Amino acid sequence: MKLKLSLIALTGFLSLSCSSNSPDDLQGEVPENISYEADIKPIIQSNCLGCHAEPPVNGAPMPLTDYDKVKQAIQSRGLIDRISRAQGTEGMMPSGGTRLPENIIATIIKWRDQDFQP
């Protein structure tokens, strides 16, 4: 009886403690109509402002603190290239961090493709 209860407890513990973090599981939905305020600003605040603040720190070349600065970084500073690089690749952003999930990168690309809605 003790063995049966132990096995049940162990099975329950393992099922609660296991998780899957494969890239496919980290995919989320990309919003239909993307705006800076609703979609892009929270991404930038969560992932970029540690270095790309005003003034920039840790060797970041420019701030990403508002709509115009983020738009310019996409248009002329290679922001999409940098966030799209493979984990560990030189120049990958966020620097020293984990590559952004594909759905986040796709959201930023779609924002650009939808003409940078404010």
C-alpha distances in whole Angstrom, upper triangle without the diagonal:
4,5,5,6,9,10,11,12,14,15,17,18,20,21,23,24,26,29,32,36,38,41,41,38,40,43,44,47,50,52,55,58,58,59,60,59,56,54,56,57,53,52,55,54,50,51,55,56,55,58,60,61,64,65,63,61,60,62,62,65,65,64,62,62,64,64,67,66,63,65,68,65,64,67,69,66,64,61,59,60,58,55,55,55,52,49,51,54,57,58,55,54,53,54,51,49,46,48,48,46,48,48,50,53,53,54,56,58,58,60,62,63,63,66,64,64,64
4,5,5,6,9,10,10,12,14,15,16,18,20,21,22,24,28,31,34,36,40,39,37,39,42,43,46,49,51,54,57,56,58,58,57,54,53,54,55,51,50,53,52,48,49,52,54,52,55,57,58,62,63,60,58,57,60,59,63,63,61,59,60,61,62,65,64,61,63,66,63,62,65,67,64,62,59,57,58,56,53,53,53,50,47,48,52,55,56,53,52,50,51,49,46,44,46,46,44,47,47,48,51,52,52,55,57,57,58,61,62,62,65,63,62,63
4,5,5,6,9,10,10,12,14,15,16,18,20,21,22,26,28,32,34,37,37,35,37,40,41,44,48,50,53,55,55,57,57,56,53,52,53,54,50,49,52,51,47,48,51,53,51,54,56,57,61,62,59,57,56,58,58,61,62,60,58,59,61,61,64,63,60,62,64,61,60,64,65,62,60,57,55,56,54,51,51,50,47,45,46,50,53,54,51,50,49,50,47,44,42,44,45,43,45,45,47,49,50,51,53,55,55,57,59,60,60,63,61,61,61
4,5,5,6,9,10,11,12,14,15,17,19,20,21,25,27,31,33,36,36,33,36,38,39,42,46,48,51,53,53,55,55,55,52,50,52,52,49,48,51,50,46,47,51,52,51,54,56,57,60,61,59,57,56,58,58,61,61,60,57,58,59,60,63,62,58,61,63,60,59,63,64,62,59,56,54,55,53,50,50,50,47,44,46,50,53,54,50,50,48,50,47,44,42,44,44,41,43,44,45,48,48,49,52,53,53,55,58,58,59,61,60,60,60
4,5,5,6,8,10,11,12,14,15,17,18,20,23,26,30,32,36,35,32,35,37,38,41,44,46,49,52,51,53,54,53,50,48,50,50,47,46,49,48,44,45,49,50,49,52,54,55,58,59,57,55,54,56,56,59,59,58,55,56,57,58,61,60,57,59,61,59,58,61,63,60,58,55,53,54,52,49,49,49,46,44,45,49,52,53,49,48,47,48,45,43,41,42,42,40,42,42,44,47,47,48,50,52,52,54,56,57,57,60,58,58,58
4,5,5,6,9,10,10,12,14,15,16,18,22,25,28,30,34,34,31,33,36,37,40,44,46,49,51,51,52,52,52,49,47,48,49,45,44,47,46,42,43,47,48,46,49,52,53,56,57,55,53,51,54,53,57,57,56,54,54,56,57,60,58,55,57,60,57,56,59,61,58,56,53,51,52,50,47,47,47,44,41,43,46,49,50,47,46,44,46,43,40,38,40,40,38,41,41,42,45,46,46,49,51,51,52,55,56,56,59,57,57,57
4,5,5,6,9,10,10,12,14,15,16,20,22,26,28,31,31,29,31,34,35,38,42,44,47,49,49,51,51,50,47,46,47,48,44,43,46,45,42,42,46,47,46,49,51,52,56,57,54,52,51,53,53,56,56,55,53,53,55,55,58,57,54,56,58,55,54,58,59,57,54,51,49,50,48,45,45,45,42,39,41,44,47,49,45,45,43,44,42,39,37,39,39,37,39,39,41,43,44,45,47,49,49,51,53,54,54,57,55,55,56
4,5,5,6,9,10,11,12,14,16,19,22,25,27,31,30,27,30,32,33,36,40,42,44,47,47,49,49,48,45,44,45,46,43,42,45,44,40,41,45,46,45,48,50,51,55,56,53,52,50,53,52,55,55,54,51,52,53,54,57,56,52,55,57,54,53,57,58,56,53,50,49,49,48,45,44,44,42,39,41,45,48,48,45,44,43,44,42,39,37,38,38,36,38,38,39,42,42,43,46,47,47,49,52,52,52,55,54,53,54
4,5,5,6,9,10,11,12,14,18,21,24,27,30,30,27,29,32,33,35,39,41,44,46,46,48,48,47,44,42,44,44,41,40,43,42,38,39,43,44,43,46,48,48,52,53,51,49,48,50,50,53,53,51,49,50,51,52,55,54,51,53,55,53,52,55,57,54,52,49,47,48,46,43,43,43,40,38,40,43,46,47,43,43,41,42,40,37,35,37,36,34,37,37,38,41,42,42,44,46,47,48,51,51,52,54,52,52,52
4,5,5,6,9,10,10,12,16,19,22,24,28,28,25,27,30,31,34,38,40,43,46,45,47,47,46,43,41,43,43,40,39,41,41,37,37,41,43,41,44,46,47,51,52,49,47,46,48,48,51,51,50,48,49,50,51,54,52,49,51,54,51,50,53,55,52,50,47,45,46,44,41,41,41,38,35,37,40,43,44,41,40,39,40,37,34,32,34,34,32,35,35,36,39,40,41,43,45,45,47,49,50,50,53,51,51,51
4,5,5,6,9,10,11,14,17,20,22,26,25,23,25,28,29,32,36,38,41,43,43,45,45,45,42,40,41,42,39,37,40,40,36,37,40,42,41,44,46,47,50,52,49,48,46,48,48,51,51,49,47,48,49,50,53,51,48,50,52,50,48,52,53,51,48,45,44,44,43,40,39,39,36,34,36,39,43,43,40,39,38,39,37,34,32,33,33,31,33,33,35,37,38,39,41,43,43,45,47,48,48,51,49,49,50
4,6,5,6,9,10,13,16,20,22,26,25,22,24,27,28,30,34,36,39,42,41,43,43,42,39,38,39,40,36,36,39,38,34,35,39,40,39,42,44,45,49,50,48,46,45,47,46,50,49,48,45,46,47,48,51,49,46,48,51,48,47,51,52,50,48,44,43,44,42,39,39,39,36,34,36,40,42,43,40,39,37,39,36,33,31,33,32,30,32,32,33,36,37,37,40,42,42,43,46,46,47,49,48,47,48
4,6,5,6,9,12,15,18,21,24,25,21,23,26,27,30,34,36,39,41,40,42,42,41,38,37,38,39,35,34,37,36,32,33,37,38,37,40,42,43,46,47,45,43,42,44,44,47,47,45,43,44,45,46,49,48,45,47,49,47,46,49,51,48,46,43,41,42,40,37,37,37,35,32,34,37,40,41,37,36,35,36,34,31,29,31,30,28,31,31,32,35,36,36,39,41,41,42,45,46,46,49,47,47,47
4,5,5,6,10,13,16,18,22,22,19,21,24,25,29,32,34,37,40,39,41,41,41,38,36,37,38,34,33,36,35,31,32,35,37,36,38,41,42,45,47,44,42,41,43,42,46,46,44,42,43,45,45,48,46,43,46,48,45,44,47,49,46,44,41,39,40,38,35,35,35,32,29,31,35,38,38,35,35,33,34,32,29,27,28,28,26,29,29,30,33,34,35,37,39,39,41,43,44,45,47,45,45,46
4,6,6,8,11,15,17,20,20,17,19,22,23,26,29,32,35,37,37,39,39,39,36,34,35,36,33,31,34,34,30,31,35,37,36,38,40,41,45,46,44,42,41,43,42,45,45,44,41,42,43,44,47,45,42,44,46,44,42,46,48,45,43,40,38,39,37,34,34,34,31,29,32,35,38,38,35,34,33,34,32,29,26,28,27,25,27,27,29,31,32,33,35,37,37,39,41,42,42,45,43,43,44
4,6,8,11,14,17,20,20,17,18,21,22,25,28,30,34,36,35,37,37,36,33,32,33,34,30,29,32,31,28,29,32,34,33,36,38,39,42,44,41,40,39,41,40,43,43,41,39,40,41,41,45,43,40,42,45,42,41,45,46,44,42,38,37,38,36,33,33,33,31,29,31,34,37,37,34,33,31,33,31,27,25,27,26,24,26,26,27,30,31,31,34,36,36,37,40,41,41,44,42,41,42
4,7,10,13,16,19,19,16,18,21,22,25,28,31,34,36,35,37,37,36,33,31,32,33,29,28,31,30,26,27,31,32,31,34,36,37,41,42,39,38,36,39,38,41,41,40,37,38,40,40,43,42,39,41,43,40,40,43,45,42,40,37,35,36,34,31,31,31,29,26,28,31,34,35,31,30,29,30,28,25,23,24,24,23,25,25,26,29,30,31,33,35,35,37,39,40,41,43,41,41,41
4,7,10,13,16,16,14,15,18,20,23,27,29,32,35,34,36,36,35,33,30,32,32,29,27,30,30,26,26,30,32,31,33,35,37,40,41,39,37,36,38,37,40,40,39,37,38,39,40,43,41,38,40,42,39,38,42,43,40,38,35,33,34,32,29,29,29,26,24,26,29,32,33,29,29,27,29,27,24,21,23,23,21,23,23,25,27,28,29,31,33,33,35,37,38,39,41,40,40,40
4,7,9,13,13,10,11,15,16,20,23,26,29,31,30,32,32,32,29,27,28,29,26,24,27,27,23,23,27,29,28,31,32,34,38,39,36,35,33,35,34,37,37,36,34,35,36,36,39,38,34,36,39,36,34,38,39,37,34,31,30,30,29,26,25,26,23,21,24,27,30,30,26,26,24,26,24,21,18,19,19,17,19,20,21,23,24,25,27,29,30,31,34,34,35,38,36,36,37
4,6,9,9,7,9,12,14,18,21,24,27,29,28,31,31,31,28,26,27,28,25,23,26,26,23,22,26,28,28,30,31,33,37,38,35,34,33,34,33,36,36,35,32,34,35,35,38,36,33,34,37,34,32,36,37,35,32,29,27,28,26,23,23,23,20,19,21,24,27,28,24,24,23,25,23,20,17,17,17,14,16,17,19,21,22,23,25,26,27,29,31,32,33,35,34,35,35
4,6,8,6,6,10,13,16,19,22,25,27,26,28,28,29,26,23,24,25,22,20,23,23,20,19,22,25,24,26,28,30,34,35,32,31,29,31,29,32,32,31,29,30,32,32,34,33,29,31,33,30,29,32,33,31,28,26,24,24,23,20,19,19,17,15,18,21,24,24,20,20,19,21,20,16,13,13,13,11,13,14,16,18,19,20,22,23,25,26,28,29,30,33,31,32,33
4,5,5,7,9,13,16,18,22,25,27,26,28,28,29,27,24,24,26,24,21,23,25,21,20,23,26,26,28,29,31,35,36,33,32,30,31,30,32,33,32,29,31,32,32,34,33,29,31,33,30,28,31,33,30,27,25,23,23,22,19,17,18,15,14,17,19,23,23,20,20,20,21,20,17,14,13,13,11,12,14,16,17,18,20,22,22,23,26,27,28,29,32,31,32,33
4,5,5,7,10,14,15,19,22,24,23,25,25,27,24,21,21,23,21,18,21,23,20,18,21,24,24,26,26,29,33,34,31,30,28,29,27,30,30,29,27,29,30,29,31,30,26,27,29,26,24,28,29,27,24,21,19,19,19,16,14,15,12,12,16,17,21,21,17,17,17,20,19,16,12,11,11,8,8,10,12,13,14,16,18,19,20,22,24,24,26,28,27,28,30
4,5,6,9,12,14,18,20,23,22,25,26,27,24,21,22,24,22,20,23,24,21,20,23,27,27,28,29,31,35,36,33,33,32,32,30,32,32,32,29,31,31,30,32,31,28,28,31,28,26,29,31,29,26,23,21,21,21,18,16,17,15,16,19,21,24,24,20,20,20,23,23,19,16,14,13,10,9,10,13,14,14,16,19,19,19,22,24,24,25,28,27,28,30
4,5,8,11,14,17,20,23,22,25,25,26,23,21,22,24,21,19,22,23,20,20,23,26,26,28,29,31,34,36,33,33,32,33,31,33,33,32,29,30,31,30,33,32,28,29,32,29,27,30,32,30,27,25,22,23,23,19,18,19,18,17,20,22,26,25,22,21,21,23,23,19,16,15,13,10,11,11,13,15,15,17,19,20,21,23,25,25,26,29,28,29,30
4,6,10,12,16,19,21,20,22,22,23,21,17,18,20,18,15,18,20,17,16,19,22,23,24,25,27,31,32,29,29,28,29,27,29,29,28,25,26,27,27,29,28,24,26,28,26,24,27,29,27,24,21,19,20,20,16,15,17,15,15,18,20,23,23,19,18,17,20,20,16,13,12,10,6,8,8,10,12,13,14,16,18,18,20,22,23,24,27,25,26,27
4,7,9,13,15,18,17,20,20,22,19,16,17,19,17,15,18,20,17,17,20,23,24,25,25,28,31,33,30,30,29,30,28,30,29,28,25,26,26,25,28,27,23,24,27,25,22,25,28,26,23,20,18,19,19,16,15,17,16,16,20,21,24,23,19,18,18,21,21,18,15,13,10,7,6,6,9,10,10,11,14,15,15,17,20,20,21,24,23,23,25
4,7,9,12,15,14,17,18,19,16,13,15,17,15,13,17,19,16,17,20,22,24,25,25,27,30,32,30,30,30,31,28,30,29,27,24,25,25,24,26,26,22,23,26,24,22,25,28,26,24,21,18,20,21,17,16,19,19,19,22,24,26,25,21,20,19,23,23,20,17,15,12,8,8,5,8,11,10,10,13,15,14,16,19,19,19,22,21,21,22
4,6,9,12,12,15,17,18,14,12,14,17,15,14,18,19,18,18,21,23,25,27,26,28,31,33,31,32,32,32,29,31,29,28,24,25,24,23,25,26,22,22,25,24,21,24,27,27,24,21,19,21,22,18,18,21,21,21,25,26,28,27,23,21,21,25,26,22,19,17,14,11,10,6,9,11,9,9,13,14,12,14,17,17,17,20,19,19,20
4,6,9,9,12,14,15,12,10,11,15,14,13,16,18,17,17,19,22,24,25,24,26,29,31,29,30,30,31,28,29,27,25,22,23,22,20,22,22,19,19,22,21,18,21,24,24,21,19,16,19,20,16,16,19,20,21,25,25,27,25,22,20,20,24,25,22,20,17,14,11,9,6,7,9,7,6,9,10,8,10,13,13,13,16,15,15,17
4,6,6,9,12,13,10,8,11,14,13,13,16,18,18,18,20,22,25,26,25,26,28,31,29,31,32,32,29,29,27,25,22,22,20,18,21,22,19,18,22,21,19,21,24,24,23,20,18,21,22,19,19,22,23,24,28,28,30,27,24,22,22,26,28,25,22,20,16,14,13,9,10,12,10,7,10,12,9,10,13,13,12,15,14,13,15
4,6,10,13,14,12,11,13,16,16,16,19,21,21,22,23,25,28,29,27,29,31,33,32,34,34,35,31,31,29,27,24,24,22,19,22,23,20,19,23,23,20,21,25,26,24,22,19,22,24,21,21,24,26,27,30,30,32,30,27,25,25,29,31,28,26,23,19,17,16,12,13,14,11,9,12,12,9,10,13,12,10,13,13,12,15
4,7,10,12,10,9,11,14,15,15,18,20,20,21,22,24,27,28,26,27,28,31,30,32,33,33,30,30,27,25,22,22,19,16,19,21,18,17,20,21,18,20,23,24,23,21,19,22,24,21,21,25,27,28,31,31,32,29,27,25,25,29,31,28,26,24,20,19,17,14,14,15,12,10,11,12,9,8,11,11,8,11,10,9,11
4,7,9,7,6,8,11,12,12,14,16,17,18,19,20,23,24,22,23,25,27,26,28,30,30,26,26,24,22,18,18,16,13,16,17,14,13,17,17,15,17,20,21,20,17,16,19,21,18,19,22,25,26,29,28,29,26,24,21,22,25,28,25,24,21,18,17,16,13,12,13,11,7,8,10,7,5,9,10,8,10,8,7,9
4,6,6,6,7,9,11,12,13,15,16,17,18,19,22,23,20,21,22,25,24,27,28,28,25,25,22,19,16,15,13,10,13,15,12,12,15,16,15,16,20,20,20,17,16,20,21,19,20,24,26,27,30,29,30,27,24,22,22,25,28,25,24,22,19,19,18,15,13,14,13,10,10,12,10,7,10,11,9,10,7,5,5
4,6,6,5,6,9,10,10,11,14,15,15,15,19,20,17,17,18,21,20,23,25,25,21,21,18,16,12,12,9,7,10,11,9,9,13,14,13,15,18,18,18,15,15,19,19,17,19,22,25,26,28,27,28,24,22,19,19,22,25,23,23,21,17,18,18,16,13,14,14,10,9,12,11,8,10,13,11,11,7,6,5
4,6,6,5,8,10,11,11,13,15,15,15,19,20,18,17,18,21,21,24,26,26,23,23,20,17,13,12,10,8,12,13,12,12,16,17,16,18,21,21,21,18,18,22,22,20,22,25,27,28,30,30,30,27,25,21,21,24,26,24,24,22,19,20,20,17,15,16,17,13,12,15,14,11,14,16,14,14,11,9,6
4,6,7,7,10,11,12,13,15,16,17,20,22,20,20,21,24,24,26,27,28,25,25,22,20,16,15,13,12,15,17,14,15,19,19,18,20,23,23,22,19,19,23,22,20,22,25,27,27,29,30,30,27,25,22,21,24,27,24,23,22,18,18,18,15,13,15,15,11,12,15,14,11,14,16,14,15,12,10,9
4,6,6,7,9,11,11,13,14,15,18,20,18,19,21,23,22,24,25,26,23,23,21,18,15,14,13,12,15,16,13,13,17,17,15,18,21,20,20,16,16,19,19,16,18,21,23,23,26,26,27,24,22,19,18,22,24,21,20,18,14,14,15,12,9,12,12,8,9,12,11,9,12,14,13,14,11,10,10
4,6,5,6,9,10,11,11,13,16,17,15,16,18,20,19,21,22,23,19,20,17,15,11,11,10,9,12,12,9,10,14,13,12,15,17,17,16,13,13,16,16,14,16,19,21,21,24,24,24,21,19,16,15,19,21,19,18,16,13,14,14,12,9,10,11,8,7,10,10,8,10,13,13,13,10,10,9
4,5,5,6,9,10,10,10,14,15,13,13,15,18,17,19,21,21,18,19,16,13,9,9,8,8,11,11,9,11,14,13,14,16,19,18,18,14,15,18,18,15,18,21,23,23,25,25,25,22,20,16,15,19,21,19,19,18,15,16,17,15,12,13,15,11,10,14,14,11,13,17,16,15,12,12,10
4,5,5,6,8,10,10,13,15,14,14,16,19,18,19,21,22,19,21,18,15,12,11,11,12,15,15,12,14,17,16,16,19,21,20,20,16,16,20,18,16,18,21,22,22,24,25,25,22,20,16,15,18,20,17,17,16,13,14,16,14,11,13,15,12,11,15,15,13,16,19,18,18,15,15,13
4,6,5,6,8,10,12,14,13,14,17,19,17,18,19,20,17,19,17,14,11,12,12,12,15,14,11,14,16,14,14,18,19,18,17,13,13,16,15,12,14,17,19,18,20,21,22,19,16,13,12,15,17,14,14,13,10,11,13,11,8,10,12,9,9,13,14,12,14,17,17,18,15,15,14
4,5,5,5,6,10,11,9,10,13,15,14,15,16,17,14,15,13,11,7,8,9,10,13,11,8,12,14,12,12,16,17,15,15,11,12,15,14,11,15,17,19,18,20,20,20,17,15,12,10,14,16,14,14,13,11,13,15,14,10,11,14,12,10,13,15,13,14,18,18,18,14,15,14
4,6,6,5,8,10,9,9,12,14,13,15,16,18,15,17,14,11,9,8,10,12,15,13,11,14,16,15,16,19,20,18,18,15,16,19,17,15,18,20,22,20,22,23,23,20,18,14,12,15,17,15,15,15,13,15,18,17,13,15,17,15,13,17,18,16,18,21,21,21,17,18,16
4,6,7,8,11,11,12,15,17,15,16,16,18,16,18,17,14,12,12,14,15,18,16,14,17,19,17,17,21,22,20,19,16,16,19,17,14,17,19,20,18,20,21,22,19,16,13,11,14,15,12,13,13,11,13,16,15,11,14,16,14,14,17,19,17,19,22,22,23,19,20,18
4,6,7,9,9,11,15,16,14,14,14,16,13,16,15,13,11,12,14,15,18,15,13,16,17,15,15,19,20,17,16,13,14,16,13,10,14,15,16,15,16,18,18,15,13,9,7,10,12,9,10,10,8,11,14,14,11,12,15,14,13,16,18,17,18,21,22,22,19,20,19
4,6,6,6,8,12,13,10,11,11,13,10,12,11,9,7,9,12,13,15,12,10,14,15,12,13,17,17,14,14,11,13,15,12,10,14,15,17,16,17,17,17,14,12,8,7,9,12,10,12,12,11,14,16,16,13,13,16,15,13,16,19,17,18,21,22,21,18,20,19
4,5,5,5,9,10,8,9,11,12,10,12,10,8,7,7,11,13,15,12,11,15,16,13,16,19,19,16,17,14,16,18,15,14,18,19,21,19,20,21,20,17,16,12,10,12,14,13,15,15,14,17,20,20,16,16,20,18,16,19,21,19,20,23,24,23,20,21,19
4,6,6,10,11,9,8,9,11,10,13,12,10,10,11,14,17,18,15,15,18,19,16,18,22,21,18,19,16,18,19,16,15,19,19,21,19,19,20,19,16,15,12,9,10,12,11,14,15,15,18,21,21,18,18,22,20,19,22,24,22,23,26,27,27,23,24,23
4,6,9,9,6,5,6,8,6,9,9,8,9,11,14,17,17,14,14,17,17,14,17,20,19,16,16,14,17,18,14,14,18,18,20,18,18,18,17,14,14,11,9,9,11,12,15,15,16,19,21,22,19,19,22,21,19,21,24,22,22,26,27,26,23,25,23
4,7,7,5,7,9,9,6,8,6,4,5,7,11,13,14,10,10,14,13,11,14,17,16,13,14,12,15,16,14,14,17,18,21,20,20,20,18,15,14,11,10,11,14,14,16,16,16,19,21,22,18,17,21,19,17,19,22,20,20,23,24,23,20,21,20
4,5,5,7,10,11,9,10,8,5,6,6,10,13,14,11,12,15,15,13,16,19,19,16,18,15,18,20,17,17,21,22,24,23,23,23,22,18,18,15,13,14,16,16,19,19,19,22,24,24,20,20,23,22,19,22,24,21,22,25,26,24,21,22,20
3,5,8,12,12,10,11,8,5,8,7,10,13,13,11,13,16,15,14,18,20,19,17,19,17,21,22,20,20,24,25,27,26,26,26,24,21,21,18,17,17,20,20,23,23,22,25,27,27,23,23,26,24,21,24,26,23,23,27,27,25,22,23,20
4,7,10,11,9,10,8,6,10,9,13,16,15,12,14,18,16,15,19,21,19,17,20,18,21,23,20,21,25,25,27,26,26,26,24,20,21,18,17,17,19,20,23,24,23,27,29,29,25,25,28,26,23,26,28,25,25,29,29,27,24,25,23
4,7,7,5,7,6,5,9,10,13,16,16,12,13,17,15,14,17,19,18,15,17,15,19,20,17,18,21,22,24,23,22,22,20,17,17,15,14,13,16,17,20,20,20,24,26,26,22,22,25,24,21,23,26,24,23,27,28,26,23,25,23
4,5,6,8,9,9,12,13,16,19,19,16,16,20,19,16,19,22,20,17,19,17,20,21,17,18,22,22,23,22,21,21,19,16,17,14,13,12,14,15,19,20,20,24,26,27,23,23,26,26,23,25,28,26,26,29,31,29,26,28,26
4,6,9,11,11,14,15,19,22,22,18,18,21,20,17,20,23,21,18,18,17,20,20,16,17,21,20,21,19,18,18,16,14,15,13,12,9,11,13,17,18,19,23,25,27,23,23,26,26,23,26,29,27,27,30,32,31,28,30,28
4,6,9,11,13,16,19,21,21,17,17,20,18,16,18,21,18,15,16,15,19,18,15,16,20,19,21,19,18,17,14,12,14,12,12,10,12,15,18,18,20,24,25,27,24,23,26,26,23,25,28,27,26,29,31,29,27,29,28
4,6,8,10,12,15,18,17,13,13,16,15,12,15,17,15,12,13,12,15,16,12,14,17,17,19,18,17,17,14,11,12,10,10,9,12,14,17,17,18,21,23,24,21,20,23,23,19,21,24,23,22,25,27,26,23,25,24
4,7,10,13,15,17,15,12,13,15,13,10,14,15,13,10,12,12,15,15,13,15,18,18,21,21,20,18,16,12,14,12,13,12,15,17,20,19,20,23,24,25,22,20,24,23,20,21,24,23,21,25,26,24,22,25,24
4,7,9,11,13,12,8,10,12,10,8,12,14,12,9,12,11,15,16,14,15,18,19,22,22,22,21,18,15,16,13,14,14,17,18,20,20,19,23,24,24,21,20,22,22,18,20,23,20,19,23,24,22,19,21,20
4,6,8,11,10,7,8,11,11,9,13,15,14,12,14,12,15,17,15,16,19,20,23,23,23,22,20,17,17,14,14,14,18,18,20,19,19,22,23,23,20,19,22,20,17,19,22,19,18,22,23,21,18,20,18
4,6,8,8,5,5,9,9,8,10,13,13,11,13,10,13,16,14,14,17,19,22,21,22,22,20,17,16,13,13,14,18,17,19,18,16,19,20,20,16,16,18,17,14,16,18,16,15,19,20,18,15,16,15
4,7,9,7,7,11,11,11,13,16,16,15,17,14,17,19,18,17,20,22,25,24,25,25,24,20,20,16,15,17,20,19,21,20,19,21,23,22,18,18,20,18,15,18,20,17,17,21,21,19,15,16,14
4,6,6,6,9,10,11,13,14,16,15,17,14,17,20,19,18,21,23,26,26,27,27,26,22,21,18,18,20,23,22,23,22,20,22,23,22,18,18,20,17,15,17,18,15,15,19,18,16,13,13,10
4,6,5,6,9,10,11,12,14,14,16,14,15,19,18,18,20,23,26,26,28,27,27,23,22,19,19,21,24,23,24,22,20,22,22,20,17,17,18,15,13,15,15,12,12,15,15,12,9,9,7
4,6,5,6,9,10,10,12,13,15,13,15,18,18,18,21,23,27,27,29,27,26,23,22,19,20,22,25,25,25,24,22,24,24,23,19,19,20,17,14,16,17,13,13,16,15,13,10,11,9
4,5,5,6,9,10,10,10,12,11,14,16,16,16,19,21,24,25,26,24,23,19,19,16,17,18,22,22,23,21,20,22,22,22,18,17,19,17,14,16,17,14,13,17,17,15,12,14,12
4,5,5,6,9,10,10,11,8,11,14,13,13,16,18,21,22,23,22,21,18,17,14,14,17,20,19,20,18,16,19,19,18,15,14,15,14,10,12,14,11,10,14,15,13,10,12,11
4,5,5,6,9,9,11,9,11,14,14,14,16,19,22,24,25,24,23,19,19,16,17,20,23,22,23,20,18,20,20,19,16,14,15,14,10,11,13,10,8,12,12,10,7,10,10
4,5,5,6,7,9,9,11,14,14,15,17,19,23,24,25,23,22,18,18,16,18,19,23,23,23,21,20,22,22,21,18,17,18,17,13,14,16,13,11,14,15,12,10,13,13
4,6,6,5,6,5,8,10,10,12,14,16,19,20,21,19,18,15,15,13,14,16,19,19,20,18,17,19,19,19,16,14,16,15,12,12,15,13,11,15,16,14,12,15,15
4,6,6,6,5,6,9,10,10,12,14,18,20,21,19,18,15,15,13,15,17,20,20,20,17,16,18,17,17,14,12,13,13,9,9,12,10,8,11,13,11,10,13,14
4,6,7,8,9,11,12,14,15,17,21,23,24,22,21,17,17,16,18,20,24,23,23,21,19,21,20,20,18,15,16,15,12,11,13,12,9,11,13,11,10,14,15
4,6,8,10,11,12,14,15,17,21,23,23,21,19,16,17,16,18,19,23,23,24,21,20,23,22,22,20,17,18,18,15,14,17,15,12,15,17,15,14,17,18
4,6,9,9,9,12,13,14,18,20,20,18,16,12,13,13,15,15,19,20,20,18,18,21,20,21,19,16,18,18,14,14,17,16,14,16,19,17,15,19,19
4,6,5,6,9,10,11,15,17,17,15,14,10,11,11,13,14,18,18,18,16,15,18,17,19,16,13,15,16,12,12,15,15,12,15,18,17,15,19,20
4,5,5,6,9,10,14,15,16,14,14,10,10,8,10,12,16,15,16,13,12,15,15,16,13,10,13,13,10,10,14,13,11,14,16,16,14,17,18
4,5,5,6,9,12,14,16,14,14,12,10,9,11,14,17,16,15,12,11,13,12,13,11,8,10,11,8,7,11,11,10,12,15,15,13,17,18
4,6,5,6,10,13,14,11,12,9,8,9,12,13,16,16,15,12,12,14,13,15,13,10,12,14,11,10,14,15,13,15,18,18,17,20,22
4,5,6,9,11,11,9,9,6,5,5,8,9,12,12,12,10,10,13,13,15,13,10,13,15,12,12,16,16,15,17,20,20,18,22,22
4,6,8,9,11,10,11,9,6,5,7,9,12,11,10,7,7,10,10,12,10,7,10,12,10,10,14,14,14,16,19,19,17,20,21
4,7,9,11,10,12,10,7,8,10,12,14,13,11,8,8,9,8,11,10,7,9,12,10,10,13,15,14,16,19,19,18,21,23
4,7,8,6,8,8,5,8,10,11,13,12,11,8,10,11,11,14,13,10,13,16,14,14,17,19,18,19,22,23,22,25,26
4,6,5,9,10,7,9,11,12,12,12,10,7,10,11,11,15,14,12,15,17,17,16,19,21,21,22,25,26,25,28,29
4,6,9,10,7,9,10,10,9,9,7,5,9,11,12,15,15,13,16,19,18,18,21,23,23,24,27,28,26,29,30
4,6,8,7,9,10,9,8,9,8,8,12,14,16,19,18,16,20,22,21,21,24,25,25,27,30,30,29,31,32
4,6,6,9,11,10,10,11,11,10,13,15,16,19,18,16,19,21,20,20,23,24,24,25,28,29,27,30,31
4,6,9,11,9,10,12,13,12,15,18,19,22,20,18,21,23,21,21,25,25,24,26,29,29,28,31,31
4,6,9,7,10,11,12,11,14,17,17,20,18,16,19,21,18,18,22,22,21,23,26,26,24,27,28
4,6,6,8,9,9,7,10,13,14,17,15,13,16,18,16,16,20,20,19,22,24,25,23,26,26
3,5,8,7,8,7,8,12,13,15,13,11,15,16,14,15,18,18,18,21,23,23,21,23,23
4,6,5,7,7,8,12,14,15,13,12,16,16,14,16,19,19,19,22,24,24,21,24,23
4,5,8,9,11,15,17,19,16,15,19,20,18,19,23,22,22,25,27,27,24,27,26
4,7,9,12,15,18,20,18,17,21,22,20,22,25,25,25,28,30,30,28,30,29
4,7,9,12,15,17,15,15,19,19,18,20,23,23,24,26,28,28,26,28,28
4,6,9,12,14,13,13,16,17,17,19,21,22,23,25,27,28,25,27,27
4,6,9,11,10,9,13,14,14,15,18,19,19,21,23,25,23,25,25
4,6,8,6,7,10,11,11,13,15,16,17,19,21,22,20,21,22
4,6,5,7,9,10,11,13,14,16,17,19,20,22,20,22,23
4,5,5,6,8,10,10,12,14,15,16,18,20,19,21,22
4,5,5,6,9,10,10,12,14,15,16,18,17,18,20
4,5,5,6,9,10,11,13,14,15,17,15,16,17
4,5,5,6,9,10,11,12,14,16,14,16,18
4,5,5,6,8,10,10,12,14,14,15,17
4,5,5,6,9,10,10,13,11,12,14
4,5,5,6,9,10,11,9,11,13
4,5,5,6,9,10,10,12,15
4,5,5,6,9,9,10,13
4,5,5,7,5,7,10
4,5,5,5,8,11
4,5,7,10,13
4,6,7,11
4,6,9
4,6
4
